[in-house]
Amino acid sequence: MVVPLWAWAAVLGVILAMLAIDLFAHRDAHVVTVREAAAWSAVWVTLGLAFGAIVWWMWGAEFAAQYYAGYVIEKSLAVDNVFVFAIIFSYFAVPREYQHRVLFYGVLGALVFRAVFIAAGSVLIASFAWILYIFGAFLVATGIQMALHRNETINPERSMVLRLFRRLISVTDTYHGQKFLIRQAGRWVATPLLAVLVLVEVTDIVFAVDSIPAIFAVTQQPFLVFTSNAFAILGLRAMYFLLADLMHRFIYLKLGLALVLVWVGVKMLLLEIYKIPTGISLAVVVALLAIAITASWIRTRNGATPPTETTLVDAPKIDTFHPNR
């Protein structure tokens, strides 16, 4: 697959343009409604699917299938990010009108870090082909671990990153609009919103450790790995506002995601024995996710929240947060 420099430039231009449009549309702090989130989700999904059609037109059906497989994998794994973001926002009692600003800069940082990871992964694979088997074994192990601990949730209070942040940086007790830093007594201090942004960014880096190798399982083309990641991540903010209040319904989703990781890991491990066609790989991923989501909705159709799950977006926990504790 030969990708000219103008294609890279065009993709980056579209991404920056869409980020600018999104930032302008949300320049004033406001609560993002479900209708607005649904509209933006439709925009991002349409953009991602349309780019796949362009790949098909320029490079053929096989590379388009690889792009779509990577896009579906990244989009599905991003749902797990949504659940963790909801926990973080709940713990810090972030007002809903400020959440979009945090996610915007979080996504911006995620695109940069993932580009670095993808570049490093591409160099490693080109230099050491055997590293694909390391990735495959890692994905299988990660999937099994996720399945075994699928009902566990993170506790931001025990986060080493948060403890280090509190030790190094003074943090105010209250929010100051959408500001991350303010001047207080002649010096710059952080607001709780900056602590939230740091945790969101670190969380995405941790998730990228799973998702980047997973996409390398379906394509080793850096252009496709980056674009499938980028177009899936661009819709993460809208996905959060669309799904966060419904996360308690997805009780089997983590199990489905765990099986996806195991599947793509096995696919990677079998490269020298049998190369599973991209279309079959994509179909299996979609089937696993569809079964997990359908089973979740059937299990929770009466509206009852299972004991191990909670609705986290609006839980009033500000009295439990002490910035410099």
Protein Blocks (a to p, Z undefined) as FASTA:
>chain_A
ZZdfklmmmmmmmmmmmmmmmmmmmmpgcdddfklmmmmmmmmmmmmmmmmmmmmmmnoj
klmmmmmmmmmmmmmmmmmmmmmmmmmmmmnopafklmmmmmmmmmmmmmmmmmmmmmmm
mmmmmmmmmlmmmmmmmmmmmmmmmmmmmmbccdfklpmklmmmmmmpccdfbdehjbfb
dceehiacddfklmmmmmmmmmmmmmmmmmmmmmmmmoccfklmmmmmmmmmmmmmmmmm
mmmmmmmmmmmlmmmmmmmmmmmmmmmmmmmmoccdfklmmmmmmmmmmmmmmmmmmmmm
nopacfkbccfklocfklmpcfkZZ
